[in-house]
């Protein structure tokens, strides 16, 4: 997202696909449903220990370092989602193809990483369409996911992406690799990942490549495995697209109209619903009384929050209670909730605290 997308590009030849017979002799194989039809192997330990899945994502590619990144990912049995910039794909189509050949998923990250919320609807449409066409031309895969540059979005941009067959995906955890984070800092940030969540990383950053083995060691120790991002929910699921195992949430949040939290807090938060579609809706929350705040929001099962903006979000173990913290983007944050068959319930604001 924030990493440089300019500079010289060195085309990288695609890595040949391994023949299926070579995979058949491995102790454990996992058939992964990439659009390219690739079958890749997983180690027995990682295949047997997947109690949940996370989405590892890399923005701003392809770059001159894409092959190096792919080599590290393959060495650690990782499949990831590559949010590619259209002009980079056009300038380096072989590297984009190499991503798919290595078993990665390719997605849309705009044409040239502009601030898209300042565009008109027709400009947004042209930008995203041109990017998807470039990716499809280079890889044979039409993107089903879109990540707005800088995480900046609005209802118009989300509607345009949806009209082009793409779900908007932001992130739950920011690795901070774009901000000069060290290897240890990237690993520490990644350790906050929980099942279903997505982390932001970038193509072309050496510290990120160096952090991947440690990130994978931590995930494996917690029974988490790299997965795909579901185009229907925006959450990480198994590489073949099946949802992660779920249990009944403890203490489901109540239904009803959202209100400000009870008196006694240092700030108040009020929710409105500017956009409602047949399968999802947007919530906008305005905080008053504090510029540095933490707001806890709960949704009713089986609804799920899939996208957030203008804040830093984390979830409890059930996935139904979200904690949103201010991140310098102002005192209004938002999120998209999939109804999943429950069209009447709306999120409850449980608390707002300053600091």
C-alpha positions as CSV (number, residue, x, y, z in Angstrom):
1,X,0.0,0.0,0.0
2,X,2.6,2.6,1.0
3,X,5.7,1.0,-0.6
4,X,7.1,2.6,-3.6
5,X,5.7,1.4,-6.9
6,X,8.1,3.1,-9.1
7,X,11.7,2.3,-10.2
8,X,13.2,-0.1,-12.7
9,X,11.5,-3.3,-13.3
10,X,13.3,-6.5,-14.3
11,X,11.0,-9.0,-16.0
12,X,11.1,-12.4,-14.3
13,X,10.5,-15.6,-16.2
14,X,7.6,-17.6,-14.8
15,X,8.5,-20.7,-12.8
16,X,7.3,-23.9,-14.6
17,X,4.5,-25.7,-13.0
18,X,5.5,-29.0,-11.3
19,X,4.0,-32.0,-13.0
20,X,1.1,-33.6,-11.1
21,X,3.0,-36.9,-10.9
22,X,5.8,-35.3,-8.9
23,X,3.2,-34.1,-6.4
24,X,1.6,-37.5,-6.1
25,X,4.7,-39.1,-4.6
26,X,4.8,-36.6,-1.7
27,X,3.6,-37.8,1.7
28,X,0.8,-35.3,1.9
29,X,-0.7,-33.2,-0.9
30,X,-3.4,-30.6,-0.7
31,X,-5.5,-29.7,-3.8
32,X,-5.7,-26.0,-3.8
33,X,-8.4,-24.3,-5.9
34,X,-6.5,-21.5,-7.6
35,X,-8.1,-20.3,-10.8
36,X,-4.9,-21.4,-12.5
37,X,-5.6,-25.0,-11.5
38,X,-2.3,-25.4,-9.7
39,X,-1.7,-28.3,-7.3
40,X,0.9,-27.6,-4.6
41,X,2.2,-29.6,-1.7
42,X,1.9,-28.9,2.0
43,X,4.0,-30.5,4.7
44,X,2.3,-33.1,6.8
45,X,2.6,-31.1,9.9
46,X,1.0,-27.9,8.5
47,X,-1.7,-29.9,6.7
48,X,-2.7,-31.7,9.9
49,X,-2.7,-28.7,12.2
50,X,-4.9,-26.2,10.4
51,X,-7.5,-25.1,13.0
52,X,-8.0,-21.9,11.3
53,X,-6.8,-19.8,8.3
54,X,-5.3,-16.3,7.8
55,X,-4.9,-14.2,4.7
56,X,-1.3,-13.2,3.9
57,X,-1.4,-10.4,1.4
58,X,1.3,-8.5,-0.5
59,X,0.6,-5.1,-2.1
60,X,2.1,-3.0,-4.9
61,X,3.6,-5.8,-7.1
62,X,4.8,-7.1,-9.3
63,X,8.3,-5.6,-8.6
64,X,11.8,-6.5,-9.5
65,X,11.9,-8.5,-6.3
66,X,8.7,-10.6,-7.0
67,X,10.7,-13.7,-7.9
68,X,12.6,-13.5,-4.6
69,X,9.4,-13.1,-2.7
70,X,7.9,-16.1,-4.5
71,X,10.9,-18.2,-3.7
72,X,10.6,-17.5,0.0
73,X,6.8,-18.2,0.0
74,X,7.3,-21.5,-1.8
75,X,10.1,-22.5,0.6
76,X,7.7,-22.0,3.5
77,X,4.7,-23.7,1.9
78,X,2.8,-20.4,1.7
79,X,0.1,-19.3,-0.7
80,X,-0.8,-15.7,-0.5
81,X,-2.9,-13.0,-2.2
82,X,-1.0,-10.5,-4.3
83,X,-2.8,-7.2,-4.7
84,X,-1.2,-6.0,-7.9
85,X,-1.0,-2.5,-9.3
86,X,-2.2,-2.4,-12.9
87,X,0.7,-0.4,-14.4
88,X,3.2,-2.7,-12.7
89,X,1.5,-5.7,-14.3
90,X,1.5,-4.1,-17.7
91,X,5.2,-3.4,-17.3
92,X,6.1,-6.8,-16.0
93,X,3.5,-9.4,-17.1
94,X,5.9,-12.3,-16.7
95,X,6.3,-11.6,-13.0
96,X,2.5,-11.4,-12.6
97,X,2.2,-14.8,-14.4
98,X,4.9,-16.2,-12.1
99,X,2.7,-15.3,-9.1
100,X,-0.1,-17.5,-10.4
101,X,2.3,-20.3,-11.5
102,X,3.6,-20.3,-7.9
103,X,0.1,-20.9,-6.6
104,X,-0.7,-17.4,-5.4
105,X,-4.0,-15.6,-5.9
106,X,-3.9,-12.3,-7.8
107,X,-6.1,-9.3,-7.0
108,X,-6.7,-5.7,-8.0
109,X,-4.9,-2.8,-6.2
110,X,-5.8,0.0,-8.7
111,X,-4.0,1.1,-11.8
112,X,-1.4,3.5,-10.3
113,X,-2.0,3.6,-6.6
114,X,-3.9,6.9,-6.7
115,X,-6.2,8.4,-4.0
116,X,-9.3,6.9,-5.5
117,X,-11.9,8.6,-3.2
118,X,-11.1,11.9,-5.0
119,X,-12.1,10.3,-8.3
120,X,-15.5,10.5,-10.0
121,X,-17.5,7.2,-10.3
122,X,-16.6,6.9,-14.0
123,X,-12.9,7.4,-13.3
124,X,-13.1,4.7,-10.6
125,X,-14.8,2.4,-13.0
126,X,-12.2,3.0,-15.7
127,X,-9.3,2.5,-13.3
128,X,-10.4,-0.7,-11.8
129,X,-11.6,-2.2,-15.1
130,X,-8.3,-1.4,-16.8
131,X,-6.4,-3.0,-13.9
132,X,-8.5,-6.2,-13.9
133,X,-8.1,-6.5,-17.7
134,X,-4.3,-6.1,-17.4
135,X,-4.1,-8.8,-14.7
136,X,-6.3,-11.1,-16.7
137,X,-4.3,-10.6,-19.8
138,X,-1.0,-11.4,-18.0
139,X,-2.2,-14.3,-15.8
140,X,-5.4,-15.6,-17.3
141,X,-7.2,-14.9,-14.0
142,X,-9.9,-12.2,-13.5
143,X,-9.5,-10.7,-10.0
144,X,-12.3,-11.2,-7.5
145,X,-10.8,-9.1,-4.8
146,X,-10.0,-5.4,-4.7
147,X,-7.9,-3.4,-2.1
148,X,-8.1,0.4,-2.3
149,X,-4.8,2.2,-2.2
150,X,-4.0,3.6,1.3
151,X,-7.1,1.8,2.6
152,X,-9.1,4.8,1.5
153,X,-12.7,4.0,0.4
154,X,-16.2,5.2,0.3
155,X,-19.6,3.7,-0.8
156,X,-19.1,4.8,-4.4
157,X,-15.8,3.0,-4.7
158,X,-17.2,-0.1,-3.0
159,X,-20.2,-0.1,-5.4
160,X,-17.9,0.2,-8.4
161,X,-15.8,-2.7,-7.3
162,X,-18.9,-4.8,-6.7
163,X,-20.2,-4.0,-10.2
164,X,-16.9,-5.4,-11.6
165,X,-17.3,-8.6,-9.6
166,X,-14.9,-7.8,-6.8
167,X,-15.1,-7.7,-3.1
168,X,-13.3,-4.9,-1.3
169,X,-10.7,-6.2,1.2
170,X,-8.8,-4.0,3.6
171,X,-6.8,-5.7,6.4
172,X,-7.1,-6.5,10.1
173,X,-3.3,-6.3,10.9
174,X,-0.8,-3.9,9.4
175,X,2.7,-5.3,9.3
176,X,4.1,-1.7,9.1
177,X,6.7,-3.0,6.6
178,X,5.9,0.1,4.5
179,X,6.9,2.2,7.5
180,X,10.4,0.8,7.9
181,X,9.5,-1.9,10.4
182,X,12.4,-4.2,11.3
183,X,12.1,-8.0,10.8
184,X,11.3,-8.5,14.5
185,X,8.6,-5.8,14.4
186,X,7.0,-7.3,11.4
187,X,7.0,-10.7,13.1
188,X,5.6,-9.2,16.2
189,X,2.8,-7.4,14.3
190,X,1.9,-10.6,12.4
191,X,1.6,-12.5,15.7
192,X,-1.6,-10.6,16.4
193,X,-3.3,-12.4,13.5
194,X,-6.4,-14.5,14.5
195,X,-8.3,-17.0,12.4
196,X,-10.1,-15.4,9.5
197,X,-8.1,-12.2,9.6
198,X,-5.9,-10.6,6.9
199,X,-2.5,-9.0,7.2
200,X,-1.1,-6.2,5.0
201,X,2.5,-6.7,3.7
202,X,4.3,-5.5,0.6
203,X,6.1,-6.9,-2.4
204,X,9.7,-5.5,-2.8
205,X,10.7,-5.2,0.9
206,X,13.6,-7.3,2.1
207,X,12.6,-7.2,5.8
208,X,9.2,-8.7,4.8
209,X,10.8,-11.6,3.0
210,X,13.2,-12.2,5.9
211,X,10.2,-12.2,8.3
212,X,8.2,-14.9,6.5
213,X,9.9,-18.0,8.1
214,X,9.3,-16.6,11.6
215,X,5.8,-15.6,10.8
216,X,5.0,-19.1,9.6
217,X,6.6,-20.6,12.6
218,X,4.4,-18.6,14.9
219,X,1.3,-19.3,12.9
220,X,2.0,-23.1,12.8
221,X,2.5,-23.1,16.6
222,X,-1.0,-21.7,17.0
223,X,-2.6,-24.0,14.5
224,X,-3.1,-21.3,11.9
225,X,-2.4,-21.8,8.2
226,X,-2.3,-19.5,5.1
227,X,-5.6,-19.5,3.3
228,X,-7.4,-17.7,0.5
229,X,-9.6,-14.7,1.1
230,X,-13.2,-15.6,0.3
231,X,-14.8,-13.4,-2.4
232,X,-18.1,-13.8,-0.6
233,X,-17.1,-12.9,2.9
234,X,-13.7,-11.1,2.7
235,X,-12.4,-13.4,5.4
236,X,-9.6,-16.0,5.2
237,X,-10.8,-19.5,4.6
238,X,-9.2,-22.8,3.5
239,X,-7.3,-22.7,0.2
240,X,-10.0,-24.7,-1.4
241,X,-12.6,-22.2,-0.4
242,X,-14.3,-24.0,2.5
243,X,-15.1,-22.0,5.5
244,X,-13.0,-22.4,8.7
245,X,-14.4,-24.6,11.5
246,X,-16.7,-22.6,13.7
247,X,-18.4,-23.2,17.0
248,X,-21.4,-21.6,18.6
249,X,-20.4,-18.2,19.8
250,X,-20.5,-17.6,23.5
251,X,-22.9,-14.9,24.7
252,X,-24.2,-13.8,21.3
253,X,-24.6,-10.1,21.1
254,X,-28.2,-8.7,21.5
255,X,-30.2,-7.6,18.5
256,X,-31.9,-4.2,18.2
257,X,-31.1,-0.6,17.2
258,X,-27.6,0.7,18.0
259,X,-27.3,3.3,20.7
260,X,-24.6,5.2,22.3
261,X,-23.0,3.3,25.2
262,X,-24.3,3.8,28.8
263,X,-23.3,6.9,30.7
264,X,-20.0,6.9,32.5
265,X,-17.6,6.5,29.6
266,X,-15.2,9.2,28.5
267,X,-16.6,9.4,25.0
268,X,-19.7,8.5,23.1
269,X,-20.2,6.7,19.8
270,X,-23.2,6.8,17.5
271,X,-23.9,4.5,14.6
272,X,-25.8,5.2,11.4
273,X,-26.3,3.1,8.3
274,X,-25.7,5.1,5.1
275,X,-25.8,2.1,2.7
276,X,-27.9,-1.0,2.8
277,X,-27.9,-3.7,0.1
278,X,-29.7,-7.0,-0.2
279,X,-26.8,-9.0,1.3
280,X,-24.8,-6.4,3.3
281,X,-24.8,-2.9,4.8
282,X,-22.3,-0.2,5.8
283,X,-22.1,1.2,9.3
284,X,-20.7,4.6,10.0
285,X,-19.7,5.4,13.6
286,X,-19.0,8.9,14.9
287,X,-17.1,9.4,18.1
288,X,-17.5,12.4,20.3
289,X,-15.6,13.5,23.4
290,X,-12.1,12.1,22.6
291,X,-9.7,12.1,19.7
292,X,-7.9,9.0,20.8
293,X,-10.5,6.3,21.4
294,X,-11.4,2.7,21.6
295,X,-14.9,1.5,20.6
296,X,-16.3,-2.0,21.1
297,X,-19.0,-3.1,18.6
298,X,-20.9,-6.4,18.5
299,X,-22.8,-8.0,15.6
300,X,-25.4,-10.7,15.8
301,X,-24.7,-14.2,14.5
302,X,-24.5,-15.2,11.7
303,X,-23.7,-11.7,10.5
304,X,-20.0,-10.9,10.0
305,X,-18.0,-7.8,9.6
306,X,-15.9,-8.1,6.5
307,X,-14.3,-4.7,5.8
308,X,-13.3,-1.8,8.0
309,X,-11.9,1.6,7.4
310,X,-10.5,4.7,9.3
311,X,-9.5,2.7,12.4
312,X,-7.5,-0.3,13.6
313,X,-9.8,-3.3,14.2
314,X,-9.4,-6.6,16.1
315,X,-11.9,-9.3,17.0
316,X,-12.5,-11.5,20.0
317,X,-12.4,-15.3,19.6
318,X,-16.0,-15.6,18.5
319,X,-15.5,-13.2,15.6
320,X,-18.7,-11.3,16.5
321,X,-17.2,-8.6,18.8
322,X,-14.9,-6.0,17.2
323,X,-12.7,-3.5,19.0
324,X,-11.9,-0.5,16.9
325,X,-9.1,1.9,17.8
326,X,-8.4,5.3,16.4
327,X,-5.5,5.4,14.0
328,X,-5.2,9.1,13.2
329,X,-7.9,9.0,10.4
330,X,-10.4,11.2,12.4
331,X,-13.3,10.5,14.6
332,X,-15.6,8.6,12.2
333,X,-14.9,5.0,11.2
334,X,-16.9,2.5,9.3
335,X,-17.3,-1.1,8.4
336,X,-19.3,-3.4,6.1
337,X,-21.3,-6.3,7.5
338,X,-22.6,-9.3,5.6
339,X,-26.1,-10.2,6.6
340,X,-25.7,-13.9,6.0
341,X,-29.5,-14.4,6.1
342,X,-30.1,-12.1,9.1
343,X,-31.3,-8.8,7.5
344,X,-32.9,-7.2,10.6
345,X,-30.1,-7.0,13.1
346,X,-27.7,-4.1,13.4
347,X,-24.5,-3.7,15.3
348,X,-24.5,-2.8,19.0
349,X,-22.0,-0.3,20.4
350,X,-20.9,-1.8,23.7
351,X,-18.5,0.9,24.9
352,X,-16.4,3.9,24.0
353,X,-13.4,4.8,26.0
354,X,-10.7,7.5,25.7
355,X,-7.1,6.7,25.4
